[in-house]
Amino acid sequence: MSANWFDHAIASVAPRMAARRVMARQAFETLTRGYDGAARGRRTEGWRAPGSSADTEIGVAGALLRDRMRDLVRNNPHAAKAVAVLVNNIIGSGIMPRAASGDDKLDRKVDALFERWTAECDADGQLDFYGLQTLICREMVEAGEVLVRRRLRRASDGLPVPLQLQVLEADFLDATKSGALSAGRLVQGIEFDAVGKRRAYWLHSEHPGDAYGALQNGLQSRPVPASELAHVYEKQRTQARGVPWGAPVIRSLRDLDDYEVAELVRKKTEACVTAIVFGDDEAQQGIAPSVVDADGNRVEQFEPGLIAYARGGKDIRFNQPAATGGYGEYKRASLHTISAGFRVPYELLTGDLSQVNYSSIRAGLVEFRRQIDAVQWQLFIPMFCAPVWRWFTEAAWAAGQIPSPIVPVEWSPPKFEAVDPQKDAMANLLSIRSGTMTLAEVIAKQGRNPDAVLAEIAATNAKLDTLGLVLDSDPRRVTKTGSAQTGDPATDPAADAPDTDDSSADAETDPAQADQQD
């Protein structure tokens, strides 16, 4: 800020005082500057923004958020669809592992053992490993968090590997266990040691919401070592527990429900009274219509298609329901808000593709797929897949089935379905030819094991060689080795089909092309 005329007047007799005056005014202006979002006034009145920690906020609201979100998923179709879209894209057919120790023999043995174990890994005996992934991801999105417990089994149980997985809802965590310990602290059922490492989880033996279990065992909990559990949730702050992914739009979903119910009730109410028969002097009498049944009893409940008779009714007037516009626009705007809160594209949430084209839907899916990719690699694989693989290799080693308890692994998430398969295939081909991607990487992007695919290709080629078959570049031609394609239909099945790729034929029908070839 520059000096004003008064500062110059003071400077003429006391320059140092004038300089201090200007500097003080500049400091005051600096202190009064700030963010508009932090301003206090009429427009921000009622805006509560406490500076509490994430654990404090979740401790107060976490259980209620979880219960309300579950109720919405049960009863609100948009909430149910949002959860399904996220789970289908994050998990799909399953995030598949493959051993990557560098020893081909060991890798094949571990992969085969894991493949057998996946069918028996569920402690409830209903799902395989990839079905458990879907269930765990659904709990993570809907309830905000989920626990997976390692269950070691006896060798006599007959499992490929003496290990099973038990999925526990977040309600099993005893949230009342909070406070300081002699060598650590408890945060909503999670016990931390002195350096902040998770040491144990305090779990109820039965679900607190199960009436029978609560009556049998009360609400007692006991600690389970953290090494026996995988805690899967999205970490948005330095929090110990998670919140439902739809938490930002719980009120929006409820408001949309209420609005639709109110609109439906209004329409039903308008449709109840079809017409009213008035008398000549009804306007002077001001008497409400009196409706009676066949026995002369007063009817006080409206029904669809009702015709009400006033006393001395002689003139009939039909009801004309008021047409209210903007319902579709309001619902579309609300669904845009809900889709943003769940972080899914509006088109995937609603199935409404009326306002998109190929370019816009492809551009919209790029950002969504980048988000899904981040969730898979930064959240689900480190928090669930990696611990389970470690438990598996340790159990297999303890059972004497593999020589080491540590086997490196690579994970292959499910592929994204192509909007234009031909263009995506050409892009993969160019990436391989240019050396920016390997064939194994392209196969892994399809959600398959590169080693298994290449082995299948080799086996197919060997079988073709054994049968003496040759696959021509034209997919219509499959010939025996050594047979001459003479154009005879008996020896060449494609001989009677026109060859549209013949350049000479094209030249005969296109003079300009013929001149160019000459």
C-alpha positions as CSV (number, residue, x, y, z in Angstrom):
1,M,0.0,0.0,0.0
2,S,1.4,3.4,-1.0
3,A,1.7,6.4,1.4
4,N,-1.1,9.0,1.3
5,W,-0.8,12.7,1.6
6,F,-0.9,12.6,5.4
7,D,2.0,10.2,5.5
8,H,4.0,12.6,3.3
9,A,3.1,15.5,5.6
10,I,4.4,13.6,8.6
11,A,7.5,12.5,6.7
12,S,8.5,16.1,6.2
13,V,9.0,16.5,9.9
14,A,9.4,12.9,11.2
15,P,10.4,10.5,8.4
16,R,10.9,7.5,10.7
17,M,7.5,7.8,12.3
18,A,5.9,8.1,8.8
19,A,7.7,4.9,7.7
20,R,6.5,3.0,10.8
21,R,3.0,4.3,10.1
22,V,3.0,3.0,6.5
23,M,4.5,-0.4,7.5
24,A,2.0,-0.9,10.3
25,R,-0.9,-0.1,7.9
26,Q,0.5,-2.7,5.4
27,A,0.8,-5.3,8.2
28,F,-2.8,-4.6,9.2
29,E,-4.0,-5.1,5.6
30,T,-2.1,-8.4,5.4
31,L,-3.7,-9.7,8.5
32,T,-7.2,-8.8,7.3
33,R,-6.8,-10.7,4.0
34,G,-7.9,-14.3,3.9
35,Y,-10.0,-16.9,2.2
36,D,-13.6,-16.1,1.5
37,G,-14.5,-19.7,2.6
38,A,-13.2,-18.9,6.1
39,A,-15.1,-15.6,6.4
40,R,-17.7,-15.3,9.1
41,G,-20.9,-13.5,8.5
42,R,-24.5,-13.8,7.5
43,R,-23.8,-16.1,4.5
44,T,-21.9,-18.6,6.6
45,E,-24.2,-18.5,9.7
46,G,-25.0,-22.0,10.8
47,W,-22.0,-23.6,9.0
48,R,-20.5,-26.0,11.6
49,A,-17.0,-27.0,10.7
50,P,-15.4,-28.5,13.9
51,G,-11.7,-29.2,13.8
52,S,-12.1,-32.7,15.3
53,S,-10.0,-35.6,14.3
54,A,-11.2,-38.2,11.8
55,D,-11.4,-40.9,14.5
56,T,-13.5,-38.6,16.7
57,E,-16.0,-37.8,13.8
58,I,-16.3,-41.5,12.8
59,G,-16.7,-42.6,16.4
60,V,-19.7,-40.3,16.8
61,A,-21.3,-40.9,13.4
62,G,-19.9,-44.1,11.9
63,A,-22.5,-46.6,13.2
64,L,-25.4,-44.4,12.2
65,L,-23.9,-43.7,8.7
66,R,-23.5,-47.4,8.2
67,D,-27.0,-48.3,9.3
68,R,-28.6,-45.6,7.1
69,M,-26.5,-46.5,4.1
70,R,-27.5,-50.2,4.4
71,D,-31.2,-49.1,4.7
72,L,-30.8,-47.1,1.5
73,V,-29.2,-49.9,-0.4
74,R,-32.0,-52.2,0.7
75,N,-34.8,-49.8,-0.3
76,N,-33.4,-47.2,-2.7
77,P,-32.8,-48.5,-6.3
78,H,-30.2,-45.8,-7.1
79,A,-28.1,-46.6,-4.0
80,A,-28.3,-50.3,-4.8
81,K,-27.2,-49.6,-8.4
82,A,-24.3,-47.4,-7.3
83,V,-22.9,-50.0,-5.0
84,A,-23.3,-52.7,-7.7
85,V,-21.5,-50.5,-10.4
86,L,-18.5,-50.0,-8.1
87,V,-18.3,-53.6,-7.1
88,N,-18.6,-54.9,-10.7
89,N,-15.9,-52.6,-11.9
90,I,-13.5,-53.1,-9.0
91,I,-13.8,-56.9,-8.8
92,G,-15.6,-58.1,-11.9
93,S,-14.7,-61.7,-12.4
94,G,-12.0,-61.4,-9.8
95,I,-8.4,-60.1,-9.2
96,M,-6.3,-63.1,-10.1
97,P,-2.8,-63.8,-8.7
98,R,0.1,-65.6,-10.3
99,A,3.3,-66.6,-8.6
100,A,6.4,-64.7,-9.8
101,S,9.4,-66.2,-8.1
102,G,11.3,-66.7,-11.3
103,D,11.4,-70.5,-10.9
104,D,9.0,-71.8,-13.5
105,K,8.5,-75.1,-11.8
106,L,7.8,-73.6,-8.4
107,D,5.5,-71.0,-10.0
108,R,3.4,-73.6,-11.8
109,K,3.2,-75.6,-8.6
110,V,2.1,-72.7,-6.4
111,D,-0.4,-71.5,-9.1
112,A,-2.0,-75.0,-9.3
113,L,-2.2,-75.2,-5.5
114,F,-3.8,-71.8,-5.2
115,E,-6.3,-72.7,-7.9
116,R,-7.4,-75.8,-6.0
117,W,-7.5,-73.8,-2.7
118,T,-9.8,-71.1,-4.1
119,A,-12.7,-73.5,-4.2
120,E,-12.4,-74.4,-0.5
121,C,-11.2,-71.1,1.0
122,D,-14.6,-69.8,2.3
123,A,-15.1,-70.7,6.0
124,D,-18.9,-70.7,5.3
125,G,-18.4,-73.2,2.5
126,Q,-20.4,-71.2,-0.1
127,L,-18.2,-69.0,-2.1
128,D,-14.8,-69.3,-3.8
129,F,-12.0,-66.8,-3.5
130,Y,-13.3,-64.5,-6.2
131,G,-16.8,-64.7,-4.7
132,L,-15.3,-63.6,-1.4
133,Q,-13.7,-60.7,-3.2
134,T,-17.1,-59.5,-4.4
135,L,-18.6,-59.8,-0.9
136,I,-15.7,-58.0,0.7
137,C,-15.7,-55.2,-1.8
138,R,-19.5,-54.8,-1.4
139,E,-19.1,-54.5,2.4
140,M,-16.3,-52.0,1.9
141,V,-18.4,-49.8,-0.4
142,E,-21.7,-50.2,1.4
143,A,-20.7,-50.2,5.1
144,G,-17.3,-48.5,4.7
145,E,-15.2,-51.3,6.0
146,V,-15.0,-55.1,6.5
147,L,-12.8,-57.5,8.4
148,V,-11.4,-60.8,7.0
149,R,-10.1,-63.3,9.5
150,R,-7.6,-66.0,9.0
151,R,-8.8,-69.4,10.1
152,L,-6.2,-72.1,10.2
153,R,-7.5,-75.7,9.9
154,R,-6.2,-79.1,10.8
155,A,-4.5,-81.3,8.2
156,S,-7.3,-83.9,8.8
157,D,-9.9,-81.5,7.3
158,G,-8.8,-82.5,3.8
159,L,-8.3,-79.0,2.4
160,P,-5.7,-78.4,-0.3
161,V,-4.1,-75.9,2.1
162,P,-5.1,-75.9,5.8
163,L,-6.5,-72.3,5.7
164,Q,-9.9,-70.6,5.2
165,L,-11.1,-67.1,5.3
166,Q,-14.0,-65.7,7.4
167,V,-15.7,-62.4,6.4
168,L,-16.9,-60.3,9.4
169,E,-19.0,-57.2,9.1
170,A,-17.7,-54.0,10.7
171,D,-20.3,-54.4,13.5
172,F,-18.2,-57.1,15.0
173,L,-15.7,-54.4,16.1
174,D,-16.4,-53.3,19.6
175,A,-16.5,-49.5,19.2
176,T,-16.9,-48.9,22.9
177,K,-13.3,-50.0,23.4
178,S,-11.6,-46.6,23.3
179,G,-9.0,-44.9,25.5
180,A,-5.5,-45.0,26.7
181,L,-3.5,-48.2,27.5
182,S,-0.3,-48.6,29.5
183,A,1.7,-49.1,26.3
184,G,-0.5,-47.8,23.6
185,R,-4.2,-46.8,23.0
186,L,-7.5,-48.2,21.9
187,V,-9.5,-46.5,19.1
188,Q,-13.0,-47.8,18.5
189,G,-12.1,-51.4,19.1
190,I,-8.6,-51.3,17.5
191,E,-5.6,-51.6,19.8
192,F,-2.4,-49.8,18.9
193,D,1.0,-50.2,20.5
194,A,3.3,-47.4,21.6
195,V,4.6,-46.6,18.1
196,G,1.1,-46.6,16.5
197,K,1.2,-50.1,15.0
198,R,-2.0,-52.2,15.1
199,R,-1.7,-54.8,17.7
200,A,-5.2,-56.3,18.1
201,Y,-8.8,-56.0,17.2
202,W,-11.5,-56.3,19.9
203,L,-14.2,-58.4,18.3
204,H,-17.6,-59.6,19.5
205,S,-18.1,-63.4,19.3
206,E,-21.5,-62.8,17.7
207,H,-23.0,-60.0,15.6
208,P,-24.4,-57.3,18.1
209,G,-27.5,-57.0,15.9
210,D,-28.2,-60.7,16.1
211,A,-31.0,-61.1,18.7
212,Y,-30.1,-64.7,19.5
213,G,-26.4,-64.1,19.7
214,A,-26.8,-61.1,22.0
215,L,-29.0,-63.1,24.4
216,Q,-26.6,-66.0,24.4
217,N,-23.2,-64.2,24.8
218,G,-24.1,-60.6,25.7
219,L,-21.9,-57.9,24.2
220,Q,-18.6,-59.2,25.4
221,S,-15.5,-58.8,23.2
222,R,-12.0,-60.1,23.2
223,P,-8.8,-59.1,21.5
224,V,-7.7,-60.9,18.3
225,P,-4.1,-60.4,17.1
226,A,-3.9,-58.0,14.2
227,S,-1.8,-60.5,12.2
228,E,-4.9,-62.7,12.0
229,L,-7.1,-60.0,10.4
230,A,-7.2,-58.0,7.2
231,H,-9.0,-54.7,7.7
232,V,-10.3,-53.4,4.3
233,Y,-11.5,-49.8,4.0
234,E,-10.8,-46.5,2.1
235,K,-8.4,-44.3,4.0
236,Q,-9.3,-40.6,3.3
237,R,-7.6,-39.2,6.3
238,T,-5.3,-40.7,9.0
239,Q,-8.3,-42.6,10.4
240,A,-8.5,-46.0,12.0
241,R,-11.9,-47.0,10.5
242,G,-13.8,-46.3,7.3
243,V,-17.1,-44.8,6.4
244,P,-19.6,-45.7,3.6
245,W,-18.7,-44.5,0.2
246,G,-22.2,-42.9,-0.3
247,A,-22.0,-40.9,2.9
248,P,-21.9,-37.5,1.1
249,V,-25.2,-38.1,-0.6
250,I,-27.2,-40.0,2.1
251,R,-29.4,-36.9,2.6
252,S,-29.8,-36.4,-1.2
253,L,-30.9,-40.0,-1.6
254,R,-33.4,-39.6,1.2
255,D,-34.7,-36.2,-0.1
256,L,-35.2,-37.8,-3.6
257,D,-37.2,-40.6,-2.0
258,D,-39.4,-38.2,-0.1
259,Y,-39.9,-36.0,-3.2
260,E,-41.0,-39.0,-5.3
261,V,-43.3,-40.2,-2.5
262,A,-44.9,-36.7,-2.2
263,E,-45.3,-36.5,-6.0
264,L,-46.9,-39.9,-6.1
265,V,-49.3,-39.2,-3.2
266,R,-50.3,-35.9,-4.8
267,K,-51.1,-37.6,-8.1
268,K,-53.1,-40.4,-6.3
269,T,-55.0,-37.8,-4.3
270,E,-55.9,-35.8,-7.5
271,A,-57.0,-39.0,-9.2
272,C,-59.3,-40.0,-6.4
273,V,-62.1,-37.4,-7.0
274,T,-63.2,-37.7,-10.6
275,A,-66.2,-35.3,-10.4
276,I,-68.4,-33.5,-7.9
277,V,-72.1,-32.9,-8.4
278,F,-73.1,-29.5,-7.1
279,G,-76.5,-27.9,-6.4
280,D,-77.8,-24.7,-7.8
281,D,-77.3,-22.8,-4.6
282,E,-74.1,-24.6,-3.5
283,A,-72.0,-21.4,-3.7
284,Q,-74.4,-19.7,-1.2
285,Q,-74.6,-22.6,1.2
286,G,-70.9,-23.4,1.3
287,I,-71.6,-27.0,2.4
288,A,-68.9,-29.6,1.7
289,P,-69.9,-32.6,-0.4
290,S,-71.5,-35.4,1.6
291,V,-70.7,-38.9,0.2
292,V,-72.7,-41.9,1.4
293,D,-72.6,-45.6,0.5
294,A,-75.6,-47.8,-0.4
295,D,-76.7,-48.0,3.2
296,G,-76.7,-44.2,3.7
297,N,-73.5,-44.2,5.8
298,R,-71.1,-41.4,5.4
299,V,-67.9,-42.2,3.4
300,E,-64.9,-40.3,4.6
301,Q,-62.1,-42.0,2.6
302,F,-61.5,-41.1,-1.0
303,E,-61.0,-43.8,-3.6
304,P,-59.7,-43.6,-7.2
305,G,-62.5,-42.7,-9.6
306,L,-64.8,-41.3,-6.8
307,I,-67.8,-39.1,-7.8
308,A,-68.9,-37.0,-4.8
309,Y,-72.6,-35.8,-4.5
310,A,-73.3,-32.6,-2.7
311,R,-76.7,-31.9,-1.2
312,G,-79.2,-31.2,-3.8
313,G,-76.7,-31.8,-6.5
314,K,-77.8,-31.0,-10.0
315,D,-74.6,-29.8,-11.8
316,I,-71.5,-31.9,-12.3
317,R,-68.0,-30.5,-12.4
318,F,-65.0,-32.7,-13.3
319,N,-61.8,-32.6,-11.5
320,Q,-58.8,-31.5,-13.6
321,P,-55.4,-32.4,-11.9
322,A,-52.8,-29.6,-12.1
323,A,-49.9,-30.4,-14.3
324,T,-46.6,-29.7,-12.5
325,G,-43.5,-29.5,-14.7
326,G,-39.9,-29.9,-13.9
327,Y,-40.2,-33.3,-12.3
328,G,-37.9,-35.0,-14.8
329,E,-35.3,-32.1,-14.7
330,Y,-35.3,-32.2,-10.9
331,K,-34.8,-35.9,-10.8
332,R,-32.0,-35.8,-13.4
333,A,-30.2,-33.1,-11.4
334,S,-30.6,-35.1,-8.2
335,L,-29.2,-38.2,-9.8
336,H,-26.2,-36.2,-11.1
337,T,-25.5,-35.2,-7.5
338,I,-25.9,-38.8,-6.3
339,S,-23.6,-40.1,-9.0
340,A,-21.0,-37.5,-8.1
341,G,-21.2,-38.5,-4.4
342,F,-20.7,-42.2,-5.2
343,R,-18.0,-41.3,-7.8
344,V,-19.7,-43.2,-10.6
345,P,-20.7,-41.8,-14.0
346,Y,-24.3,-40.7,-14.3
347,E,-24.8,-43.0,-17.3
348,L,-23.7,-46.0,-15.4
349,L,-25.8,-45.1,-12.3
350,T,-29.0,-44.6,-14.3
351,G,-28.6,-46.5,-17.5
352,D,-29.6,-43.3,-19.3
353,L,-27.6,-43.0,-22.5
354,S,-29.9,-40.6,-24.3
355,Q,-27.5,-37.6,-24.0
356,V,-24.2,-39.2,-24.9
357,N,-22.3,-40.2,-28.0
358,Y,-19.3,-42.5,-28.5
359,S,-16.7,-39.7,-27.7
360,S,-18.4,-38.4,-24.6
361,I,-19.0,-41.8,-23.1
362,R,-15.5,-42.9,-23.8
363,A,-14.1,-39.7,-22.3
364,G,-16.3,-40.2,-19.2
365,L,-15.2,-43.7,-18.7
366,V,-11.5,-42.9,-18.9
367,E,-11.6,-40.9,-15.6
368,F,-13.8,-43.6,-14.0
369,R,-11.5,-46.4,-15.0
370,R,-8.5,-44.4,-13.7
371,Q,-10.3,-44.2,-10.3
372,I,-11.1,-47.9,-10.4
373,D,-7.5,-48.7,-11.2
374,A,-6.3,-46.7,-8.2
375,V,-8.8,-48.4,-5.9
376,Q,-7.6,-51.8,-7.1
377,W,-3.9,-51.2,-6.8
378,Q,-3.7,-48.8,-3.9
379,L,-6.5,-50.1,-1.7
380,F,-8.0,-53.5,-2.4
381,I,-4.8,-55.4,-3.4
382,P,-2.6,-54.1,-0.5
383,M,-5.3,-54.4,2.1
384,F,-6.8,-57.7,1.2
385,C,-5.1,-59.6,-1.6
386,A,-1.6,-59.2,-0.4
387,P,-2.3,-60.4,3.2
388,V,-4.3,-63.4,1.9
389,W,-1.5,-64.4,-0.4
390,R,1.0,-64.2,2.5
391,W,-1.4,-66.4,4.7
392,F,-1.7,-68.9,1.8
393,T,2.0,-69.3,1.2
394,E,2.7,-69.6,4.9
395,A,0.1,-72.2,5.4
396,A,1.2,-74.1,2.3
397,W,4.8,-74.0,3.6
398,A,3.9,-75.1,7.1
399,A,2.0,-78.1,5.5
400,G,5.2,-79.0,3.6
401,Q,3.7,-78.4,0.1
402,I,6.1,-75.6,-1.0
403,P,9.7,-75.1,0.0
404,S,9.4,-71.4,1.1
405,P,6.9,-69.4,3.1
406,I,7.5,-66.3,0.8
407,V,6.6,-66.5,-2.9
408,P,6.5,-63.2,-4.9
409,V,3.2,-62.6,-6.7
410,E,1.7,-60.5,-9.5
411,W,-1.9,-59.6,-9.6
412,S,-4.1,-59.3,-12.6
413,P,-7.3,-57.2,-12.1
414,P,-10.2,-57.9,-14.5
415,K,-10.1,-56.2,-17.9
416,F,-12.3,-53.3,-18.8
417,E,-14.7,-54.1,-21.6
418,A,-13.8,-52.1,-24.7
419,V,-16.2,-49.5,-26.1
420,D,-14.6,-50.2,-29.5
421,P,-12.8,-53.6,-29.4
422,Q,-11.2,-53.2,-32.8
423,K,-9.6,-49.9,-32.0
424,D,-8.4,-51.2,-28.6
425,A,-6.9,-54.3,-30.3
426,M,-5.1,-52.2,-32.8
427,A,-3.7,-50.0,-30.0
428,N,-2.4,-53.1,-28.2
429,L,-0.8,-54.4,-31.4
430,L,0.9,-51.1,-32.0
431,S,2.1,-51.0,-28.3
432,I,3.6,-54.5,-28.7
433,R,5.2,-53.6,-32.1
434,S,6.6,-50.3,-30.8
435,G,8.1,-52.0,-27.7
436,T,6.1,-49.9,-25.2
437,M,4.3,-53.0,-23.9
438,T,5.0,-56.7,-23.8
439,L,2.7,-59.5,-24.9
440,A,2.5,-60.6,-21.3
441,E,1.3,-57.2,-20.2
442,V,-1.4,-57.1,-22.9
443,I,-2.6,-60.5,-21.8
444,A,-2.6,-59.5,-18.1
445,K,-4.7,-56.4,-19.0
446,Q,-7.4,-58.9,-20.3
447,G,-7.6,-60.3,-16.8
448,R,-5.8,-63.6,-17.7
449,N,-2.6,-65.3,-16.7
450,P,0.0,-64.8,-19.5
451,D,1.7,-68.0,-18.7
452,A,-1.5,-70.0,-19.0
453,V,-2.5,-68.2,-22.2
454,L,0.8,-68.8,-23.9
455,A,0.8,-72.4,-22.8
456,E,-2.6,-72.8,-24.3
457,I,-1.5,-71.3,-27.5
458,A,1.5,-73.6,-27.7
459,A,-0.7,-76.7,-26.9
460,T,-3.1,-75.6,-29.7
461,N,-0.3,-75.2,-32.2
462,A,1.1,-78.6,-31.3
463,K,-2.3,-80.2,-31.7
464,L,-2.8,-78.5,-35.1
465,D,0.7,-79.8,-36.2
466,T,-0.3,-83.3,-35.0
467,L,-3.5,-83.2,-37.1
468,G,-1.6,-81.7,-40.1
469,L,-3.8,-78.6,-40.2
470,V,-2.7,-75.2,-41.4
471,L,-4.6,-72.1,-40.5
472,D,-4.5,-69.7,-43.5
473,S,-4.6,-65.9,-43.0
474,D,-8.1,-66.1,-44.4
475,P,-10.2,-67.5,-41.5
476,R,-12.4,-69.4,-44.0
477,R,-9.5,-71.6,-45.0
478,V,-8.3,-74.6,-43.0
479,T,-6.3,-77.1,-45.1
480,K,-4.3,-80.2,-44.6
481,T,-0.6,-79.9,-44.7
482,G,0.7,-80.4,-48.3
483,S,-2.7,-80.1,-50.0
484,A,-2.8,-77.8,-53.0
485,Q,-5.5,-75.2,-53.2
486,T,-6.4,-75.6,-56.9
487,G,-9.8,-73.9,-56.7
488,D,-11.6,-77.2,-56.7
489,P,-14.4,-77.0,-54.2
490,A,-13.6,-80.6,-53.2
491,T,-10.1,-79.6,-52.0
492,D,-10.6,-75.9,-51.4
493,P,-13.8,-75.1,-49.4
494,A,-13.3,-71.3,-50.0
495,A,-12.7,-71.7,-53.8
496,D,-16.3,-70.9,-54.7
497,A,-16.2,-67.7,-52.5
498,P,-15.2,-64.5,-54.2
499,D,-11.8,-63.1,-53.1
500,T,-12.5,-59.5,-52.3
501,D,-8.9,-58.8,-51.4
502,D,-7.5,-59.4,-54.9
503,S,-5.8,-56.3,-56.0
504,S,-6.2,-57.1,-59.7
505,A,-10.0,-57.4,-59.3
506,D,-10.0,-54.0,-57.6
507,A,-8.0,-52.5,-60.4
508,E,-10.5,-53.8,-63.0
509,T,-13.4,-52.1,-61.2
510,D,-11.4,-48.9,-60.3
511,P,-9.6,-47.3,-63.3
512,A,-7.9,-44.8,-61.1
513,Q,-6.4,-47.5,-59.0
514,A,-5.3,-49.4,-62.1
515,D,-3.5,-46.4,-63.4
516,Q,-1.8,-45.9,-60.0
517,Q,-0.7,-49.6,-60.0
518,D,0.7,-49.2,-63.6
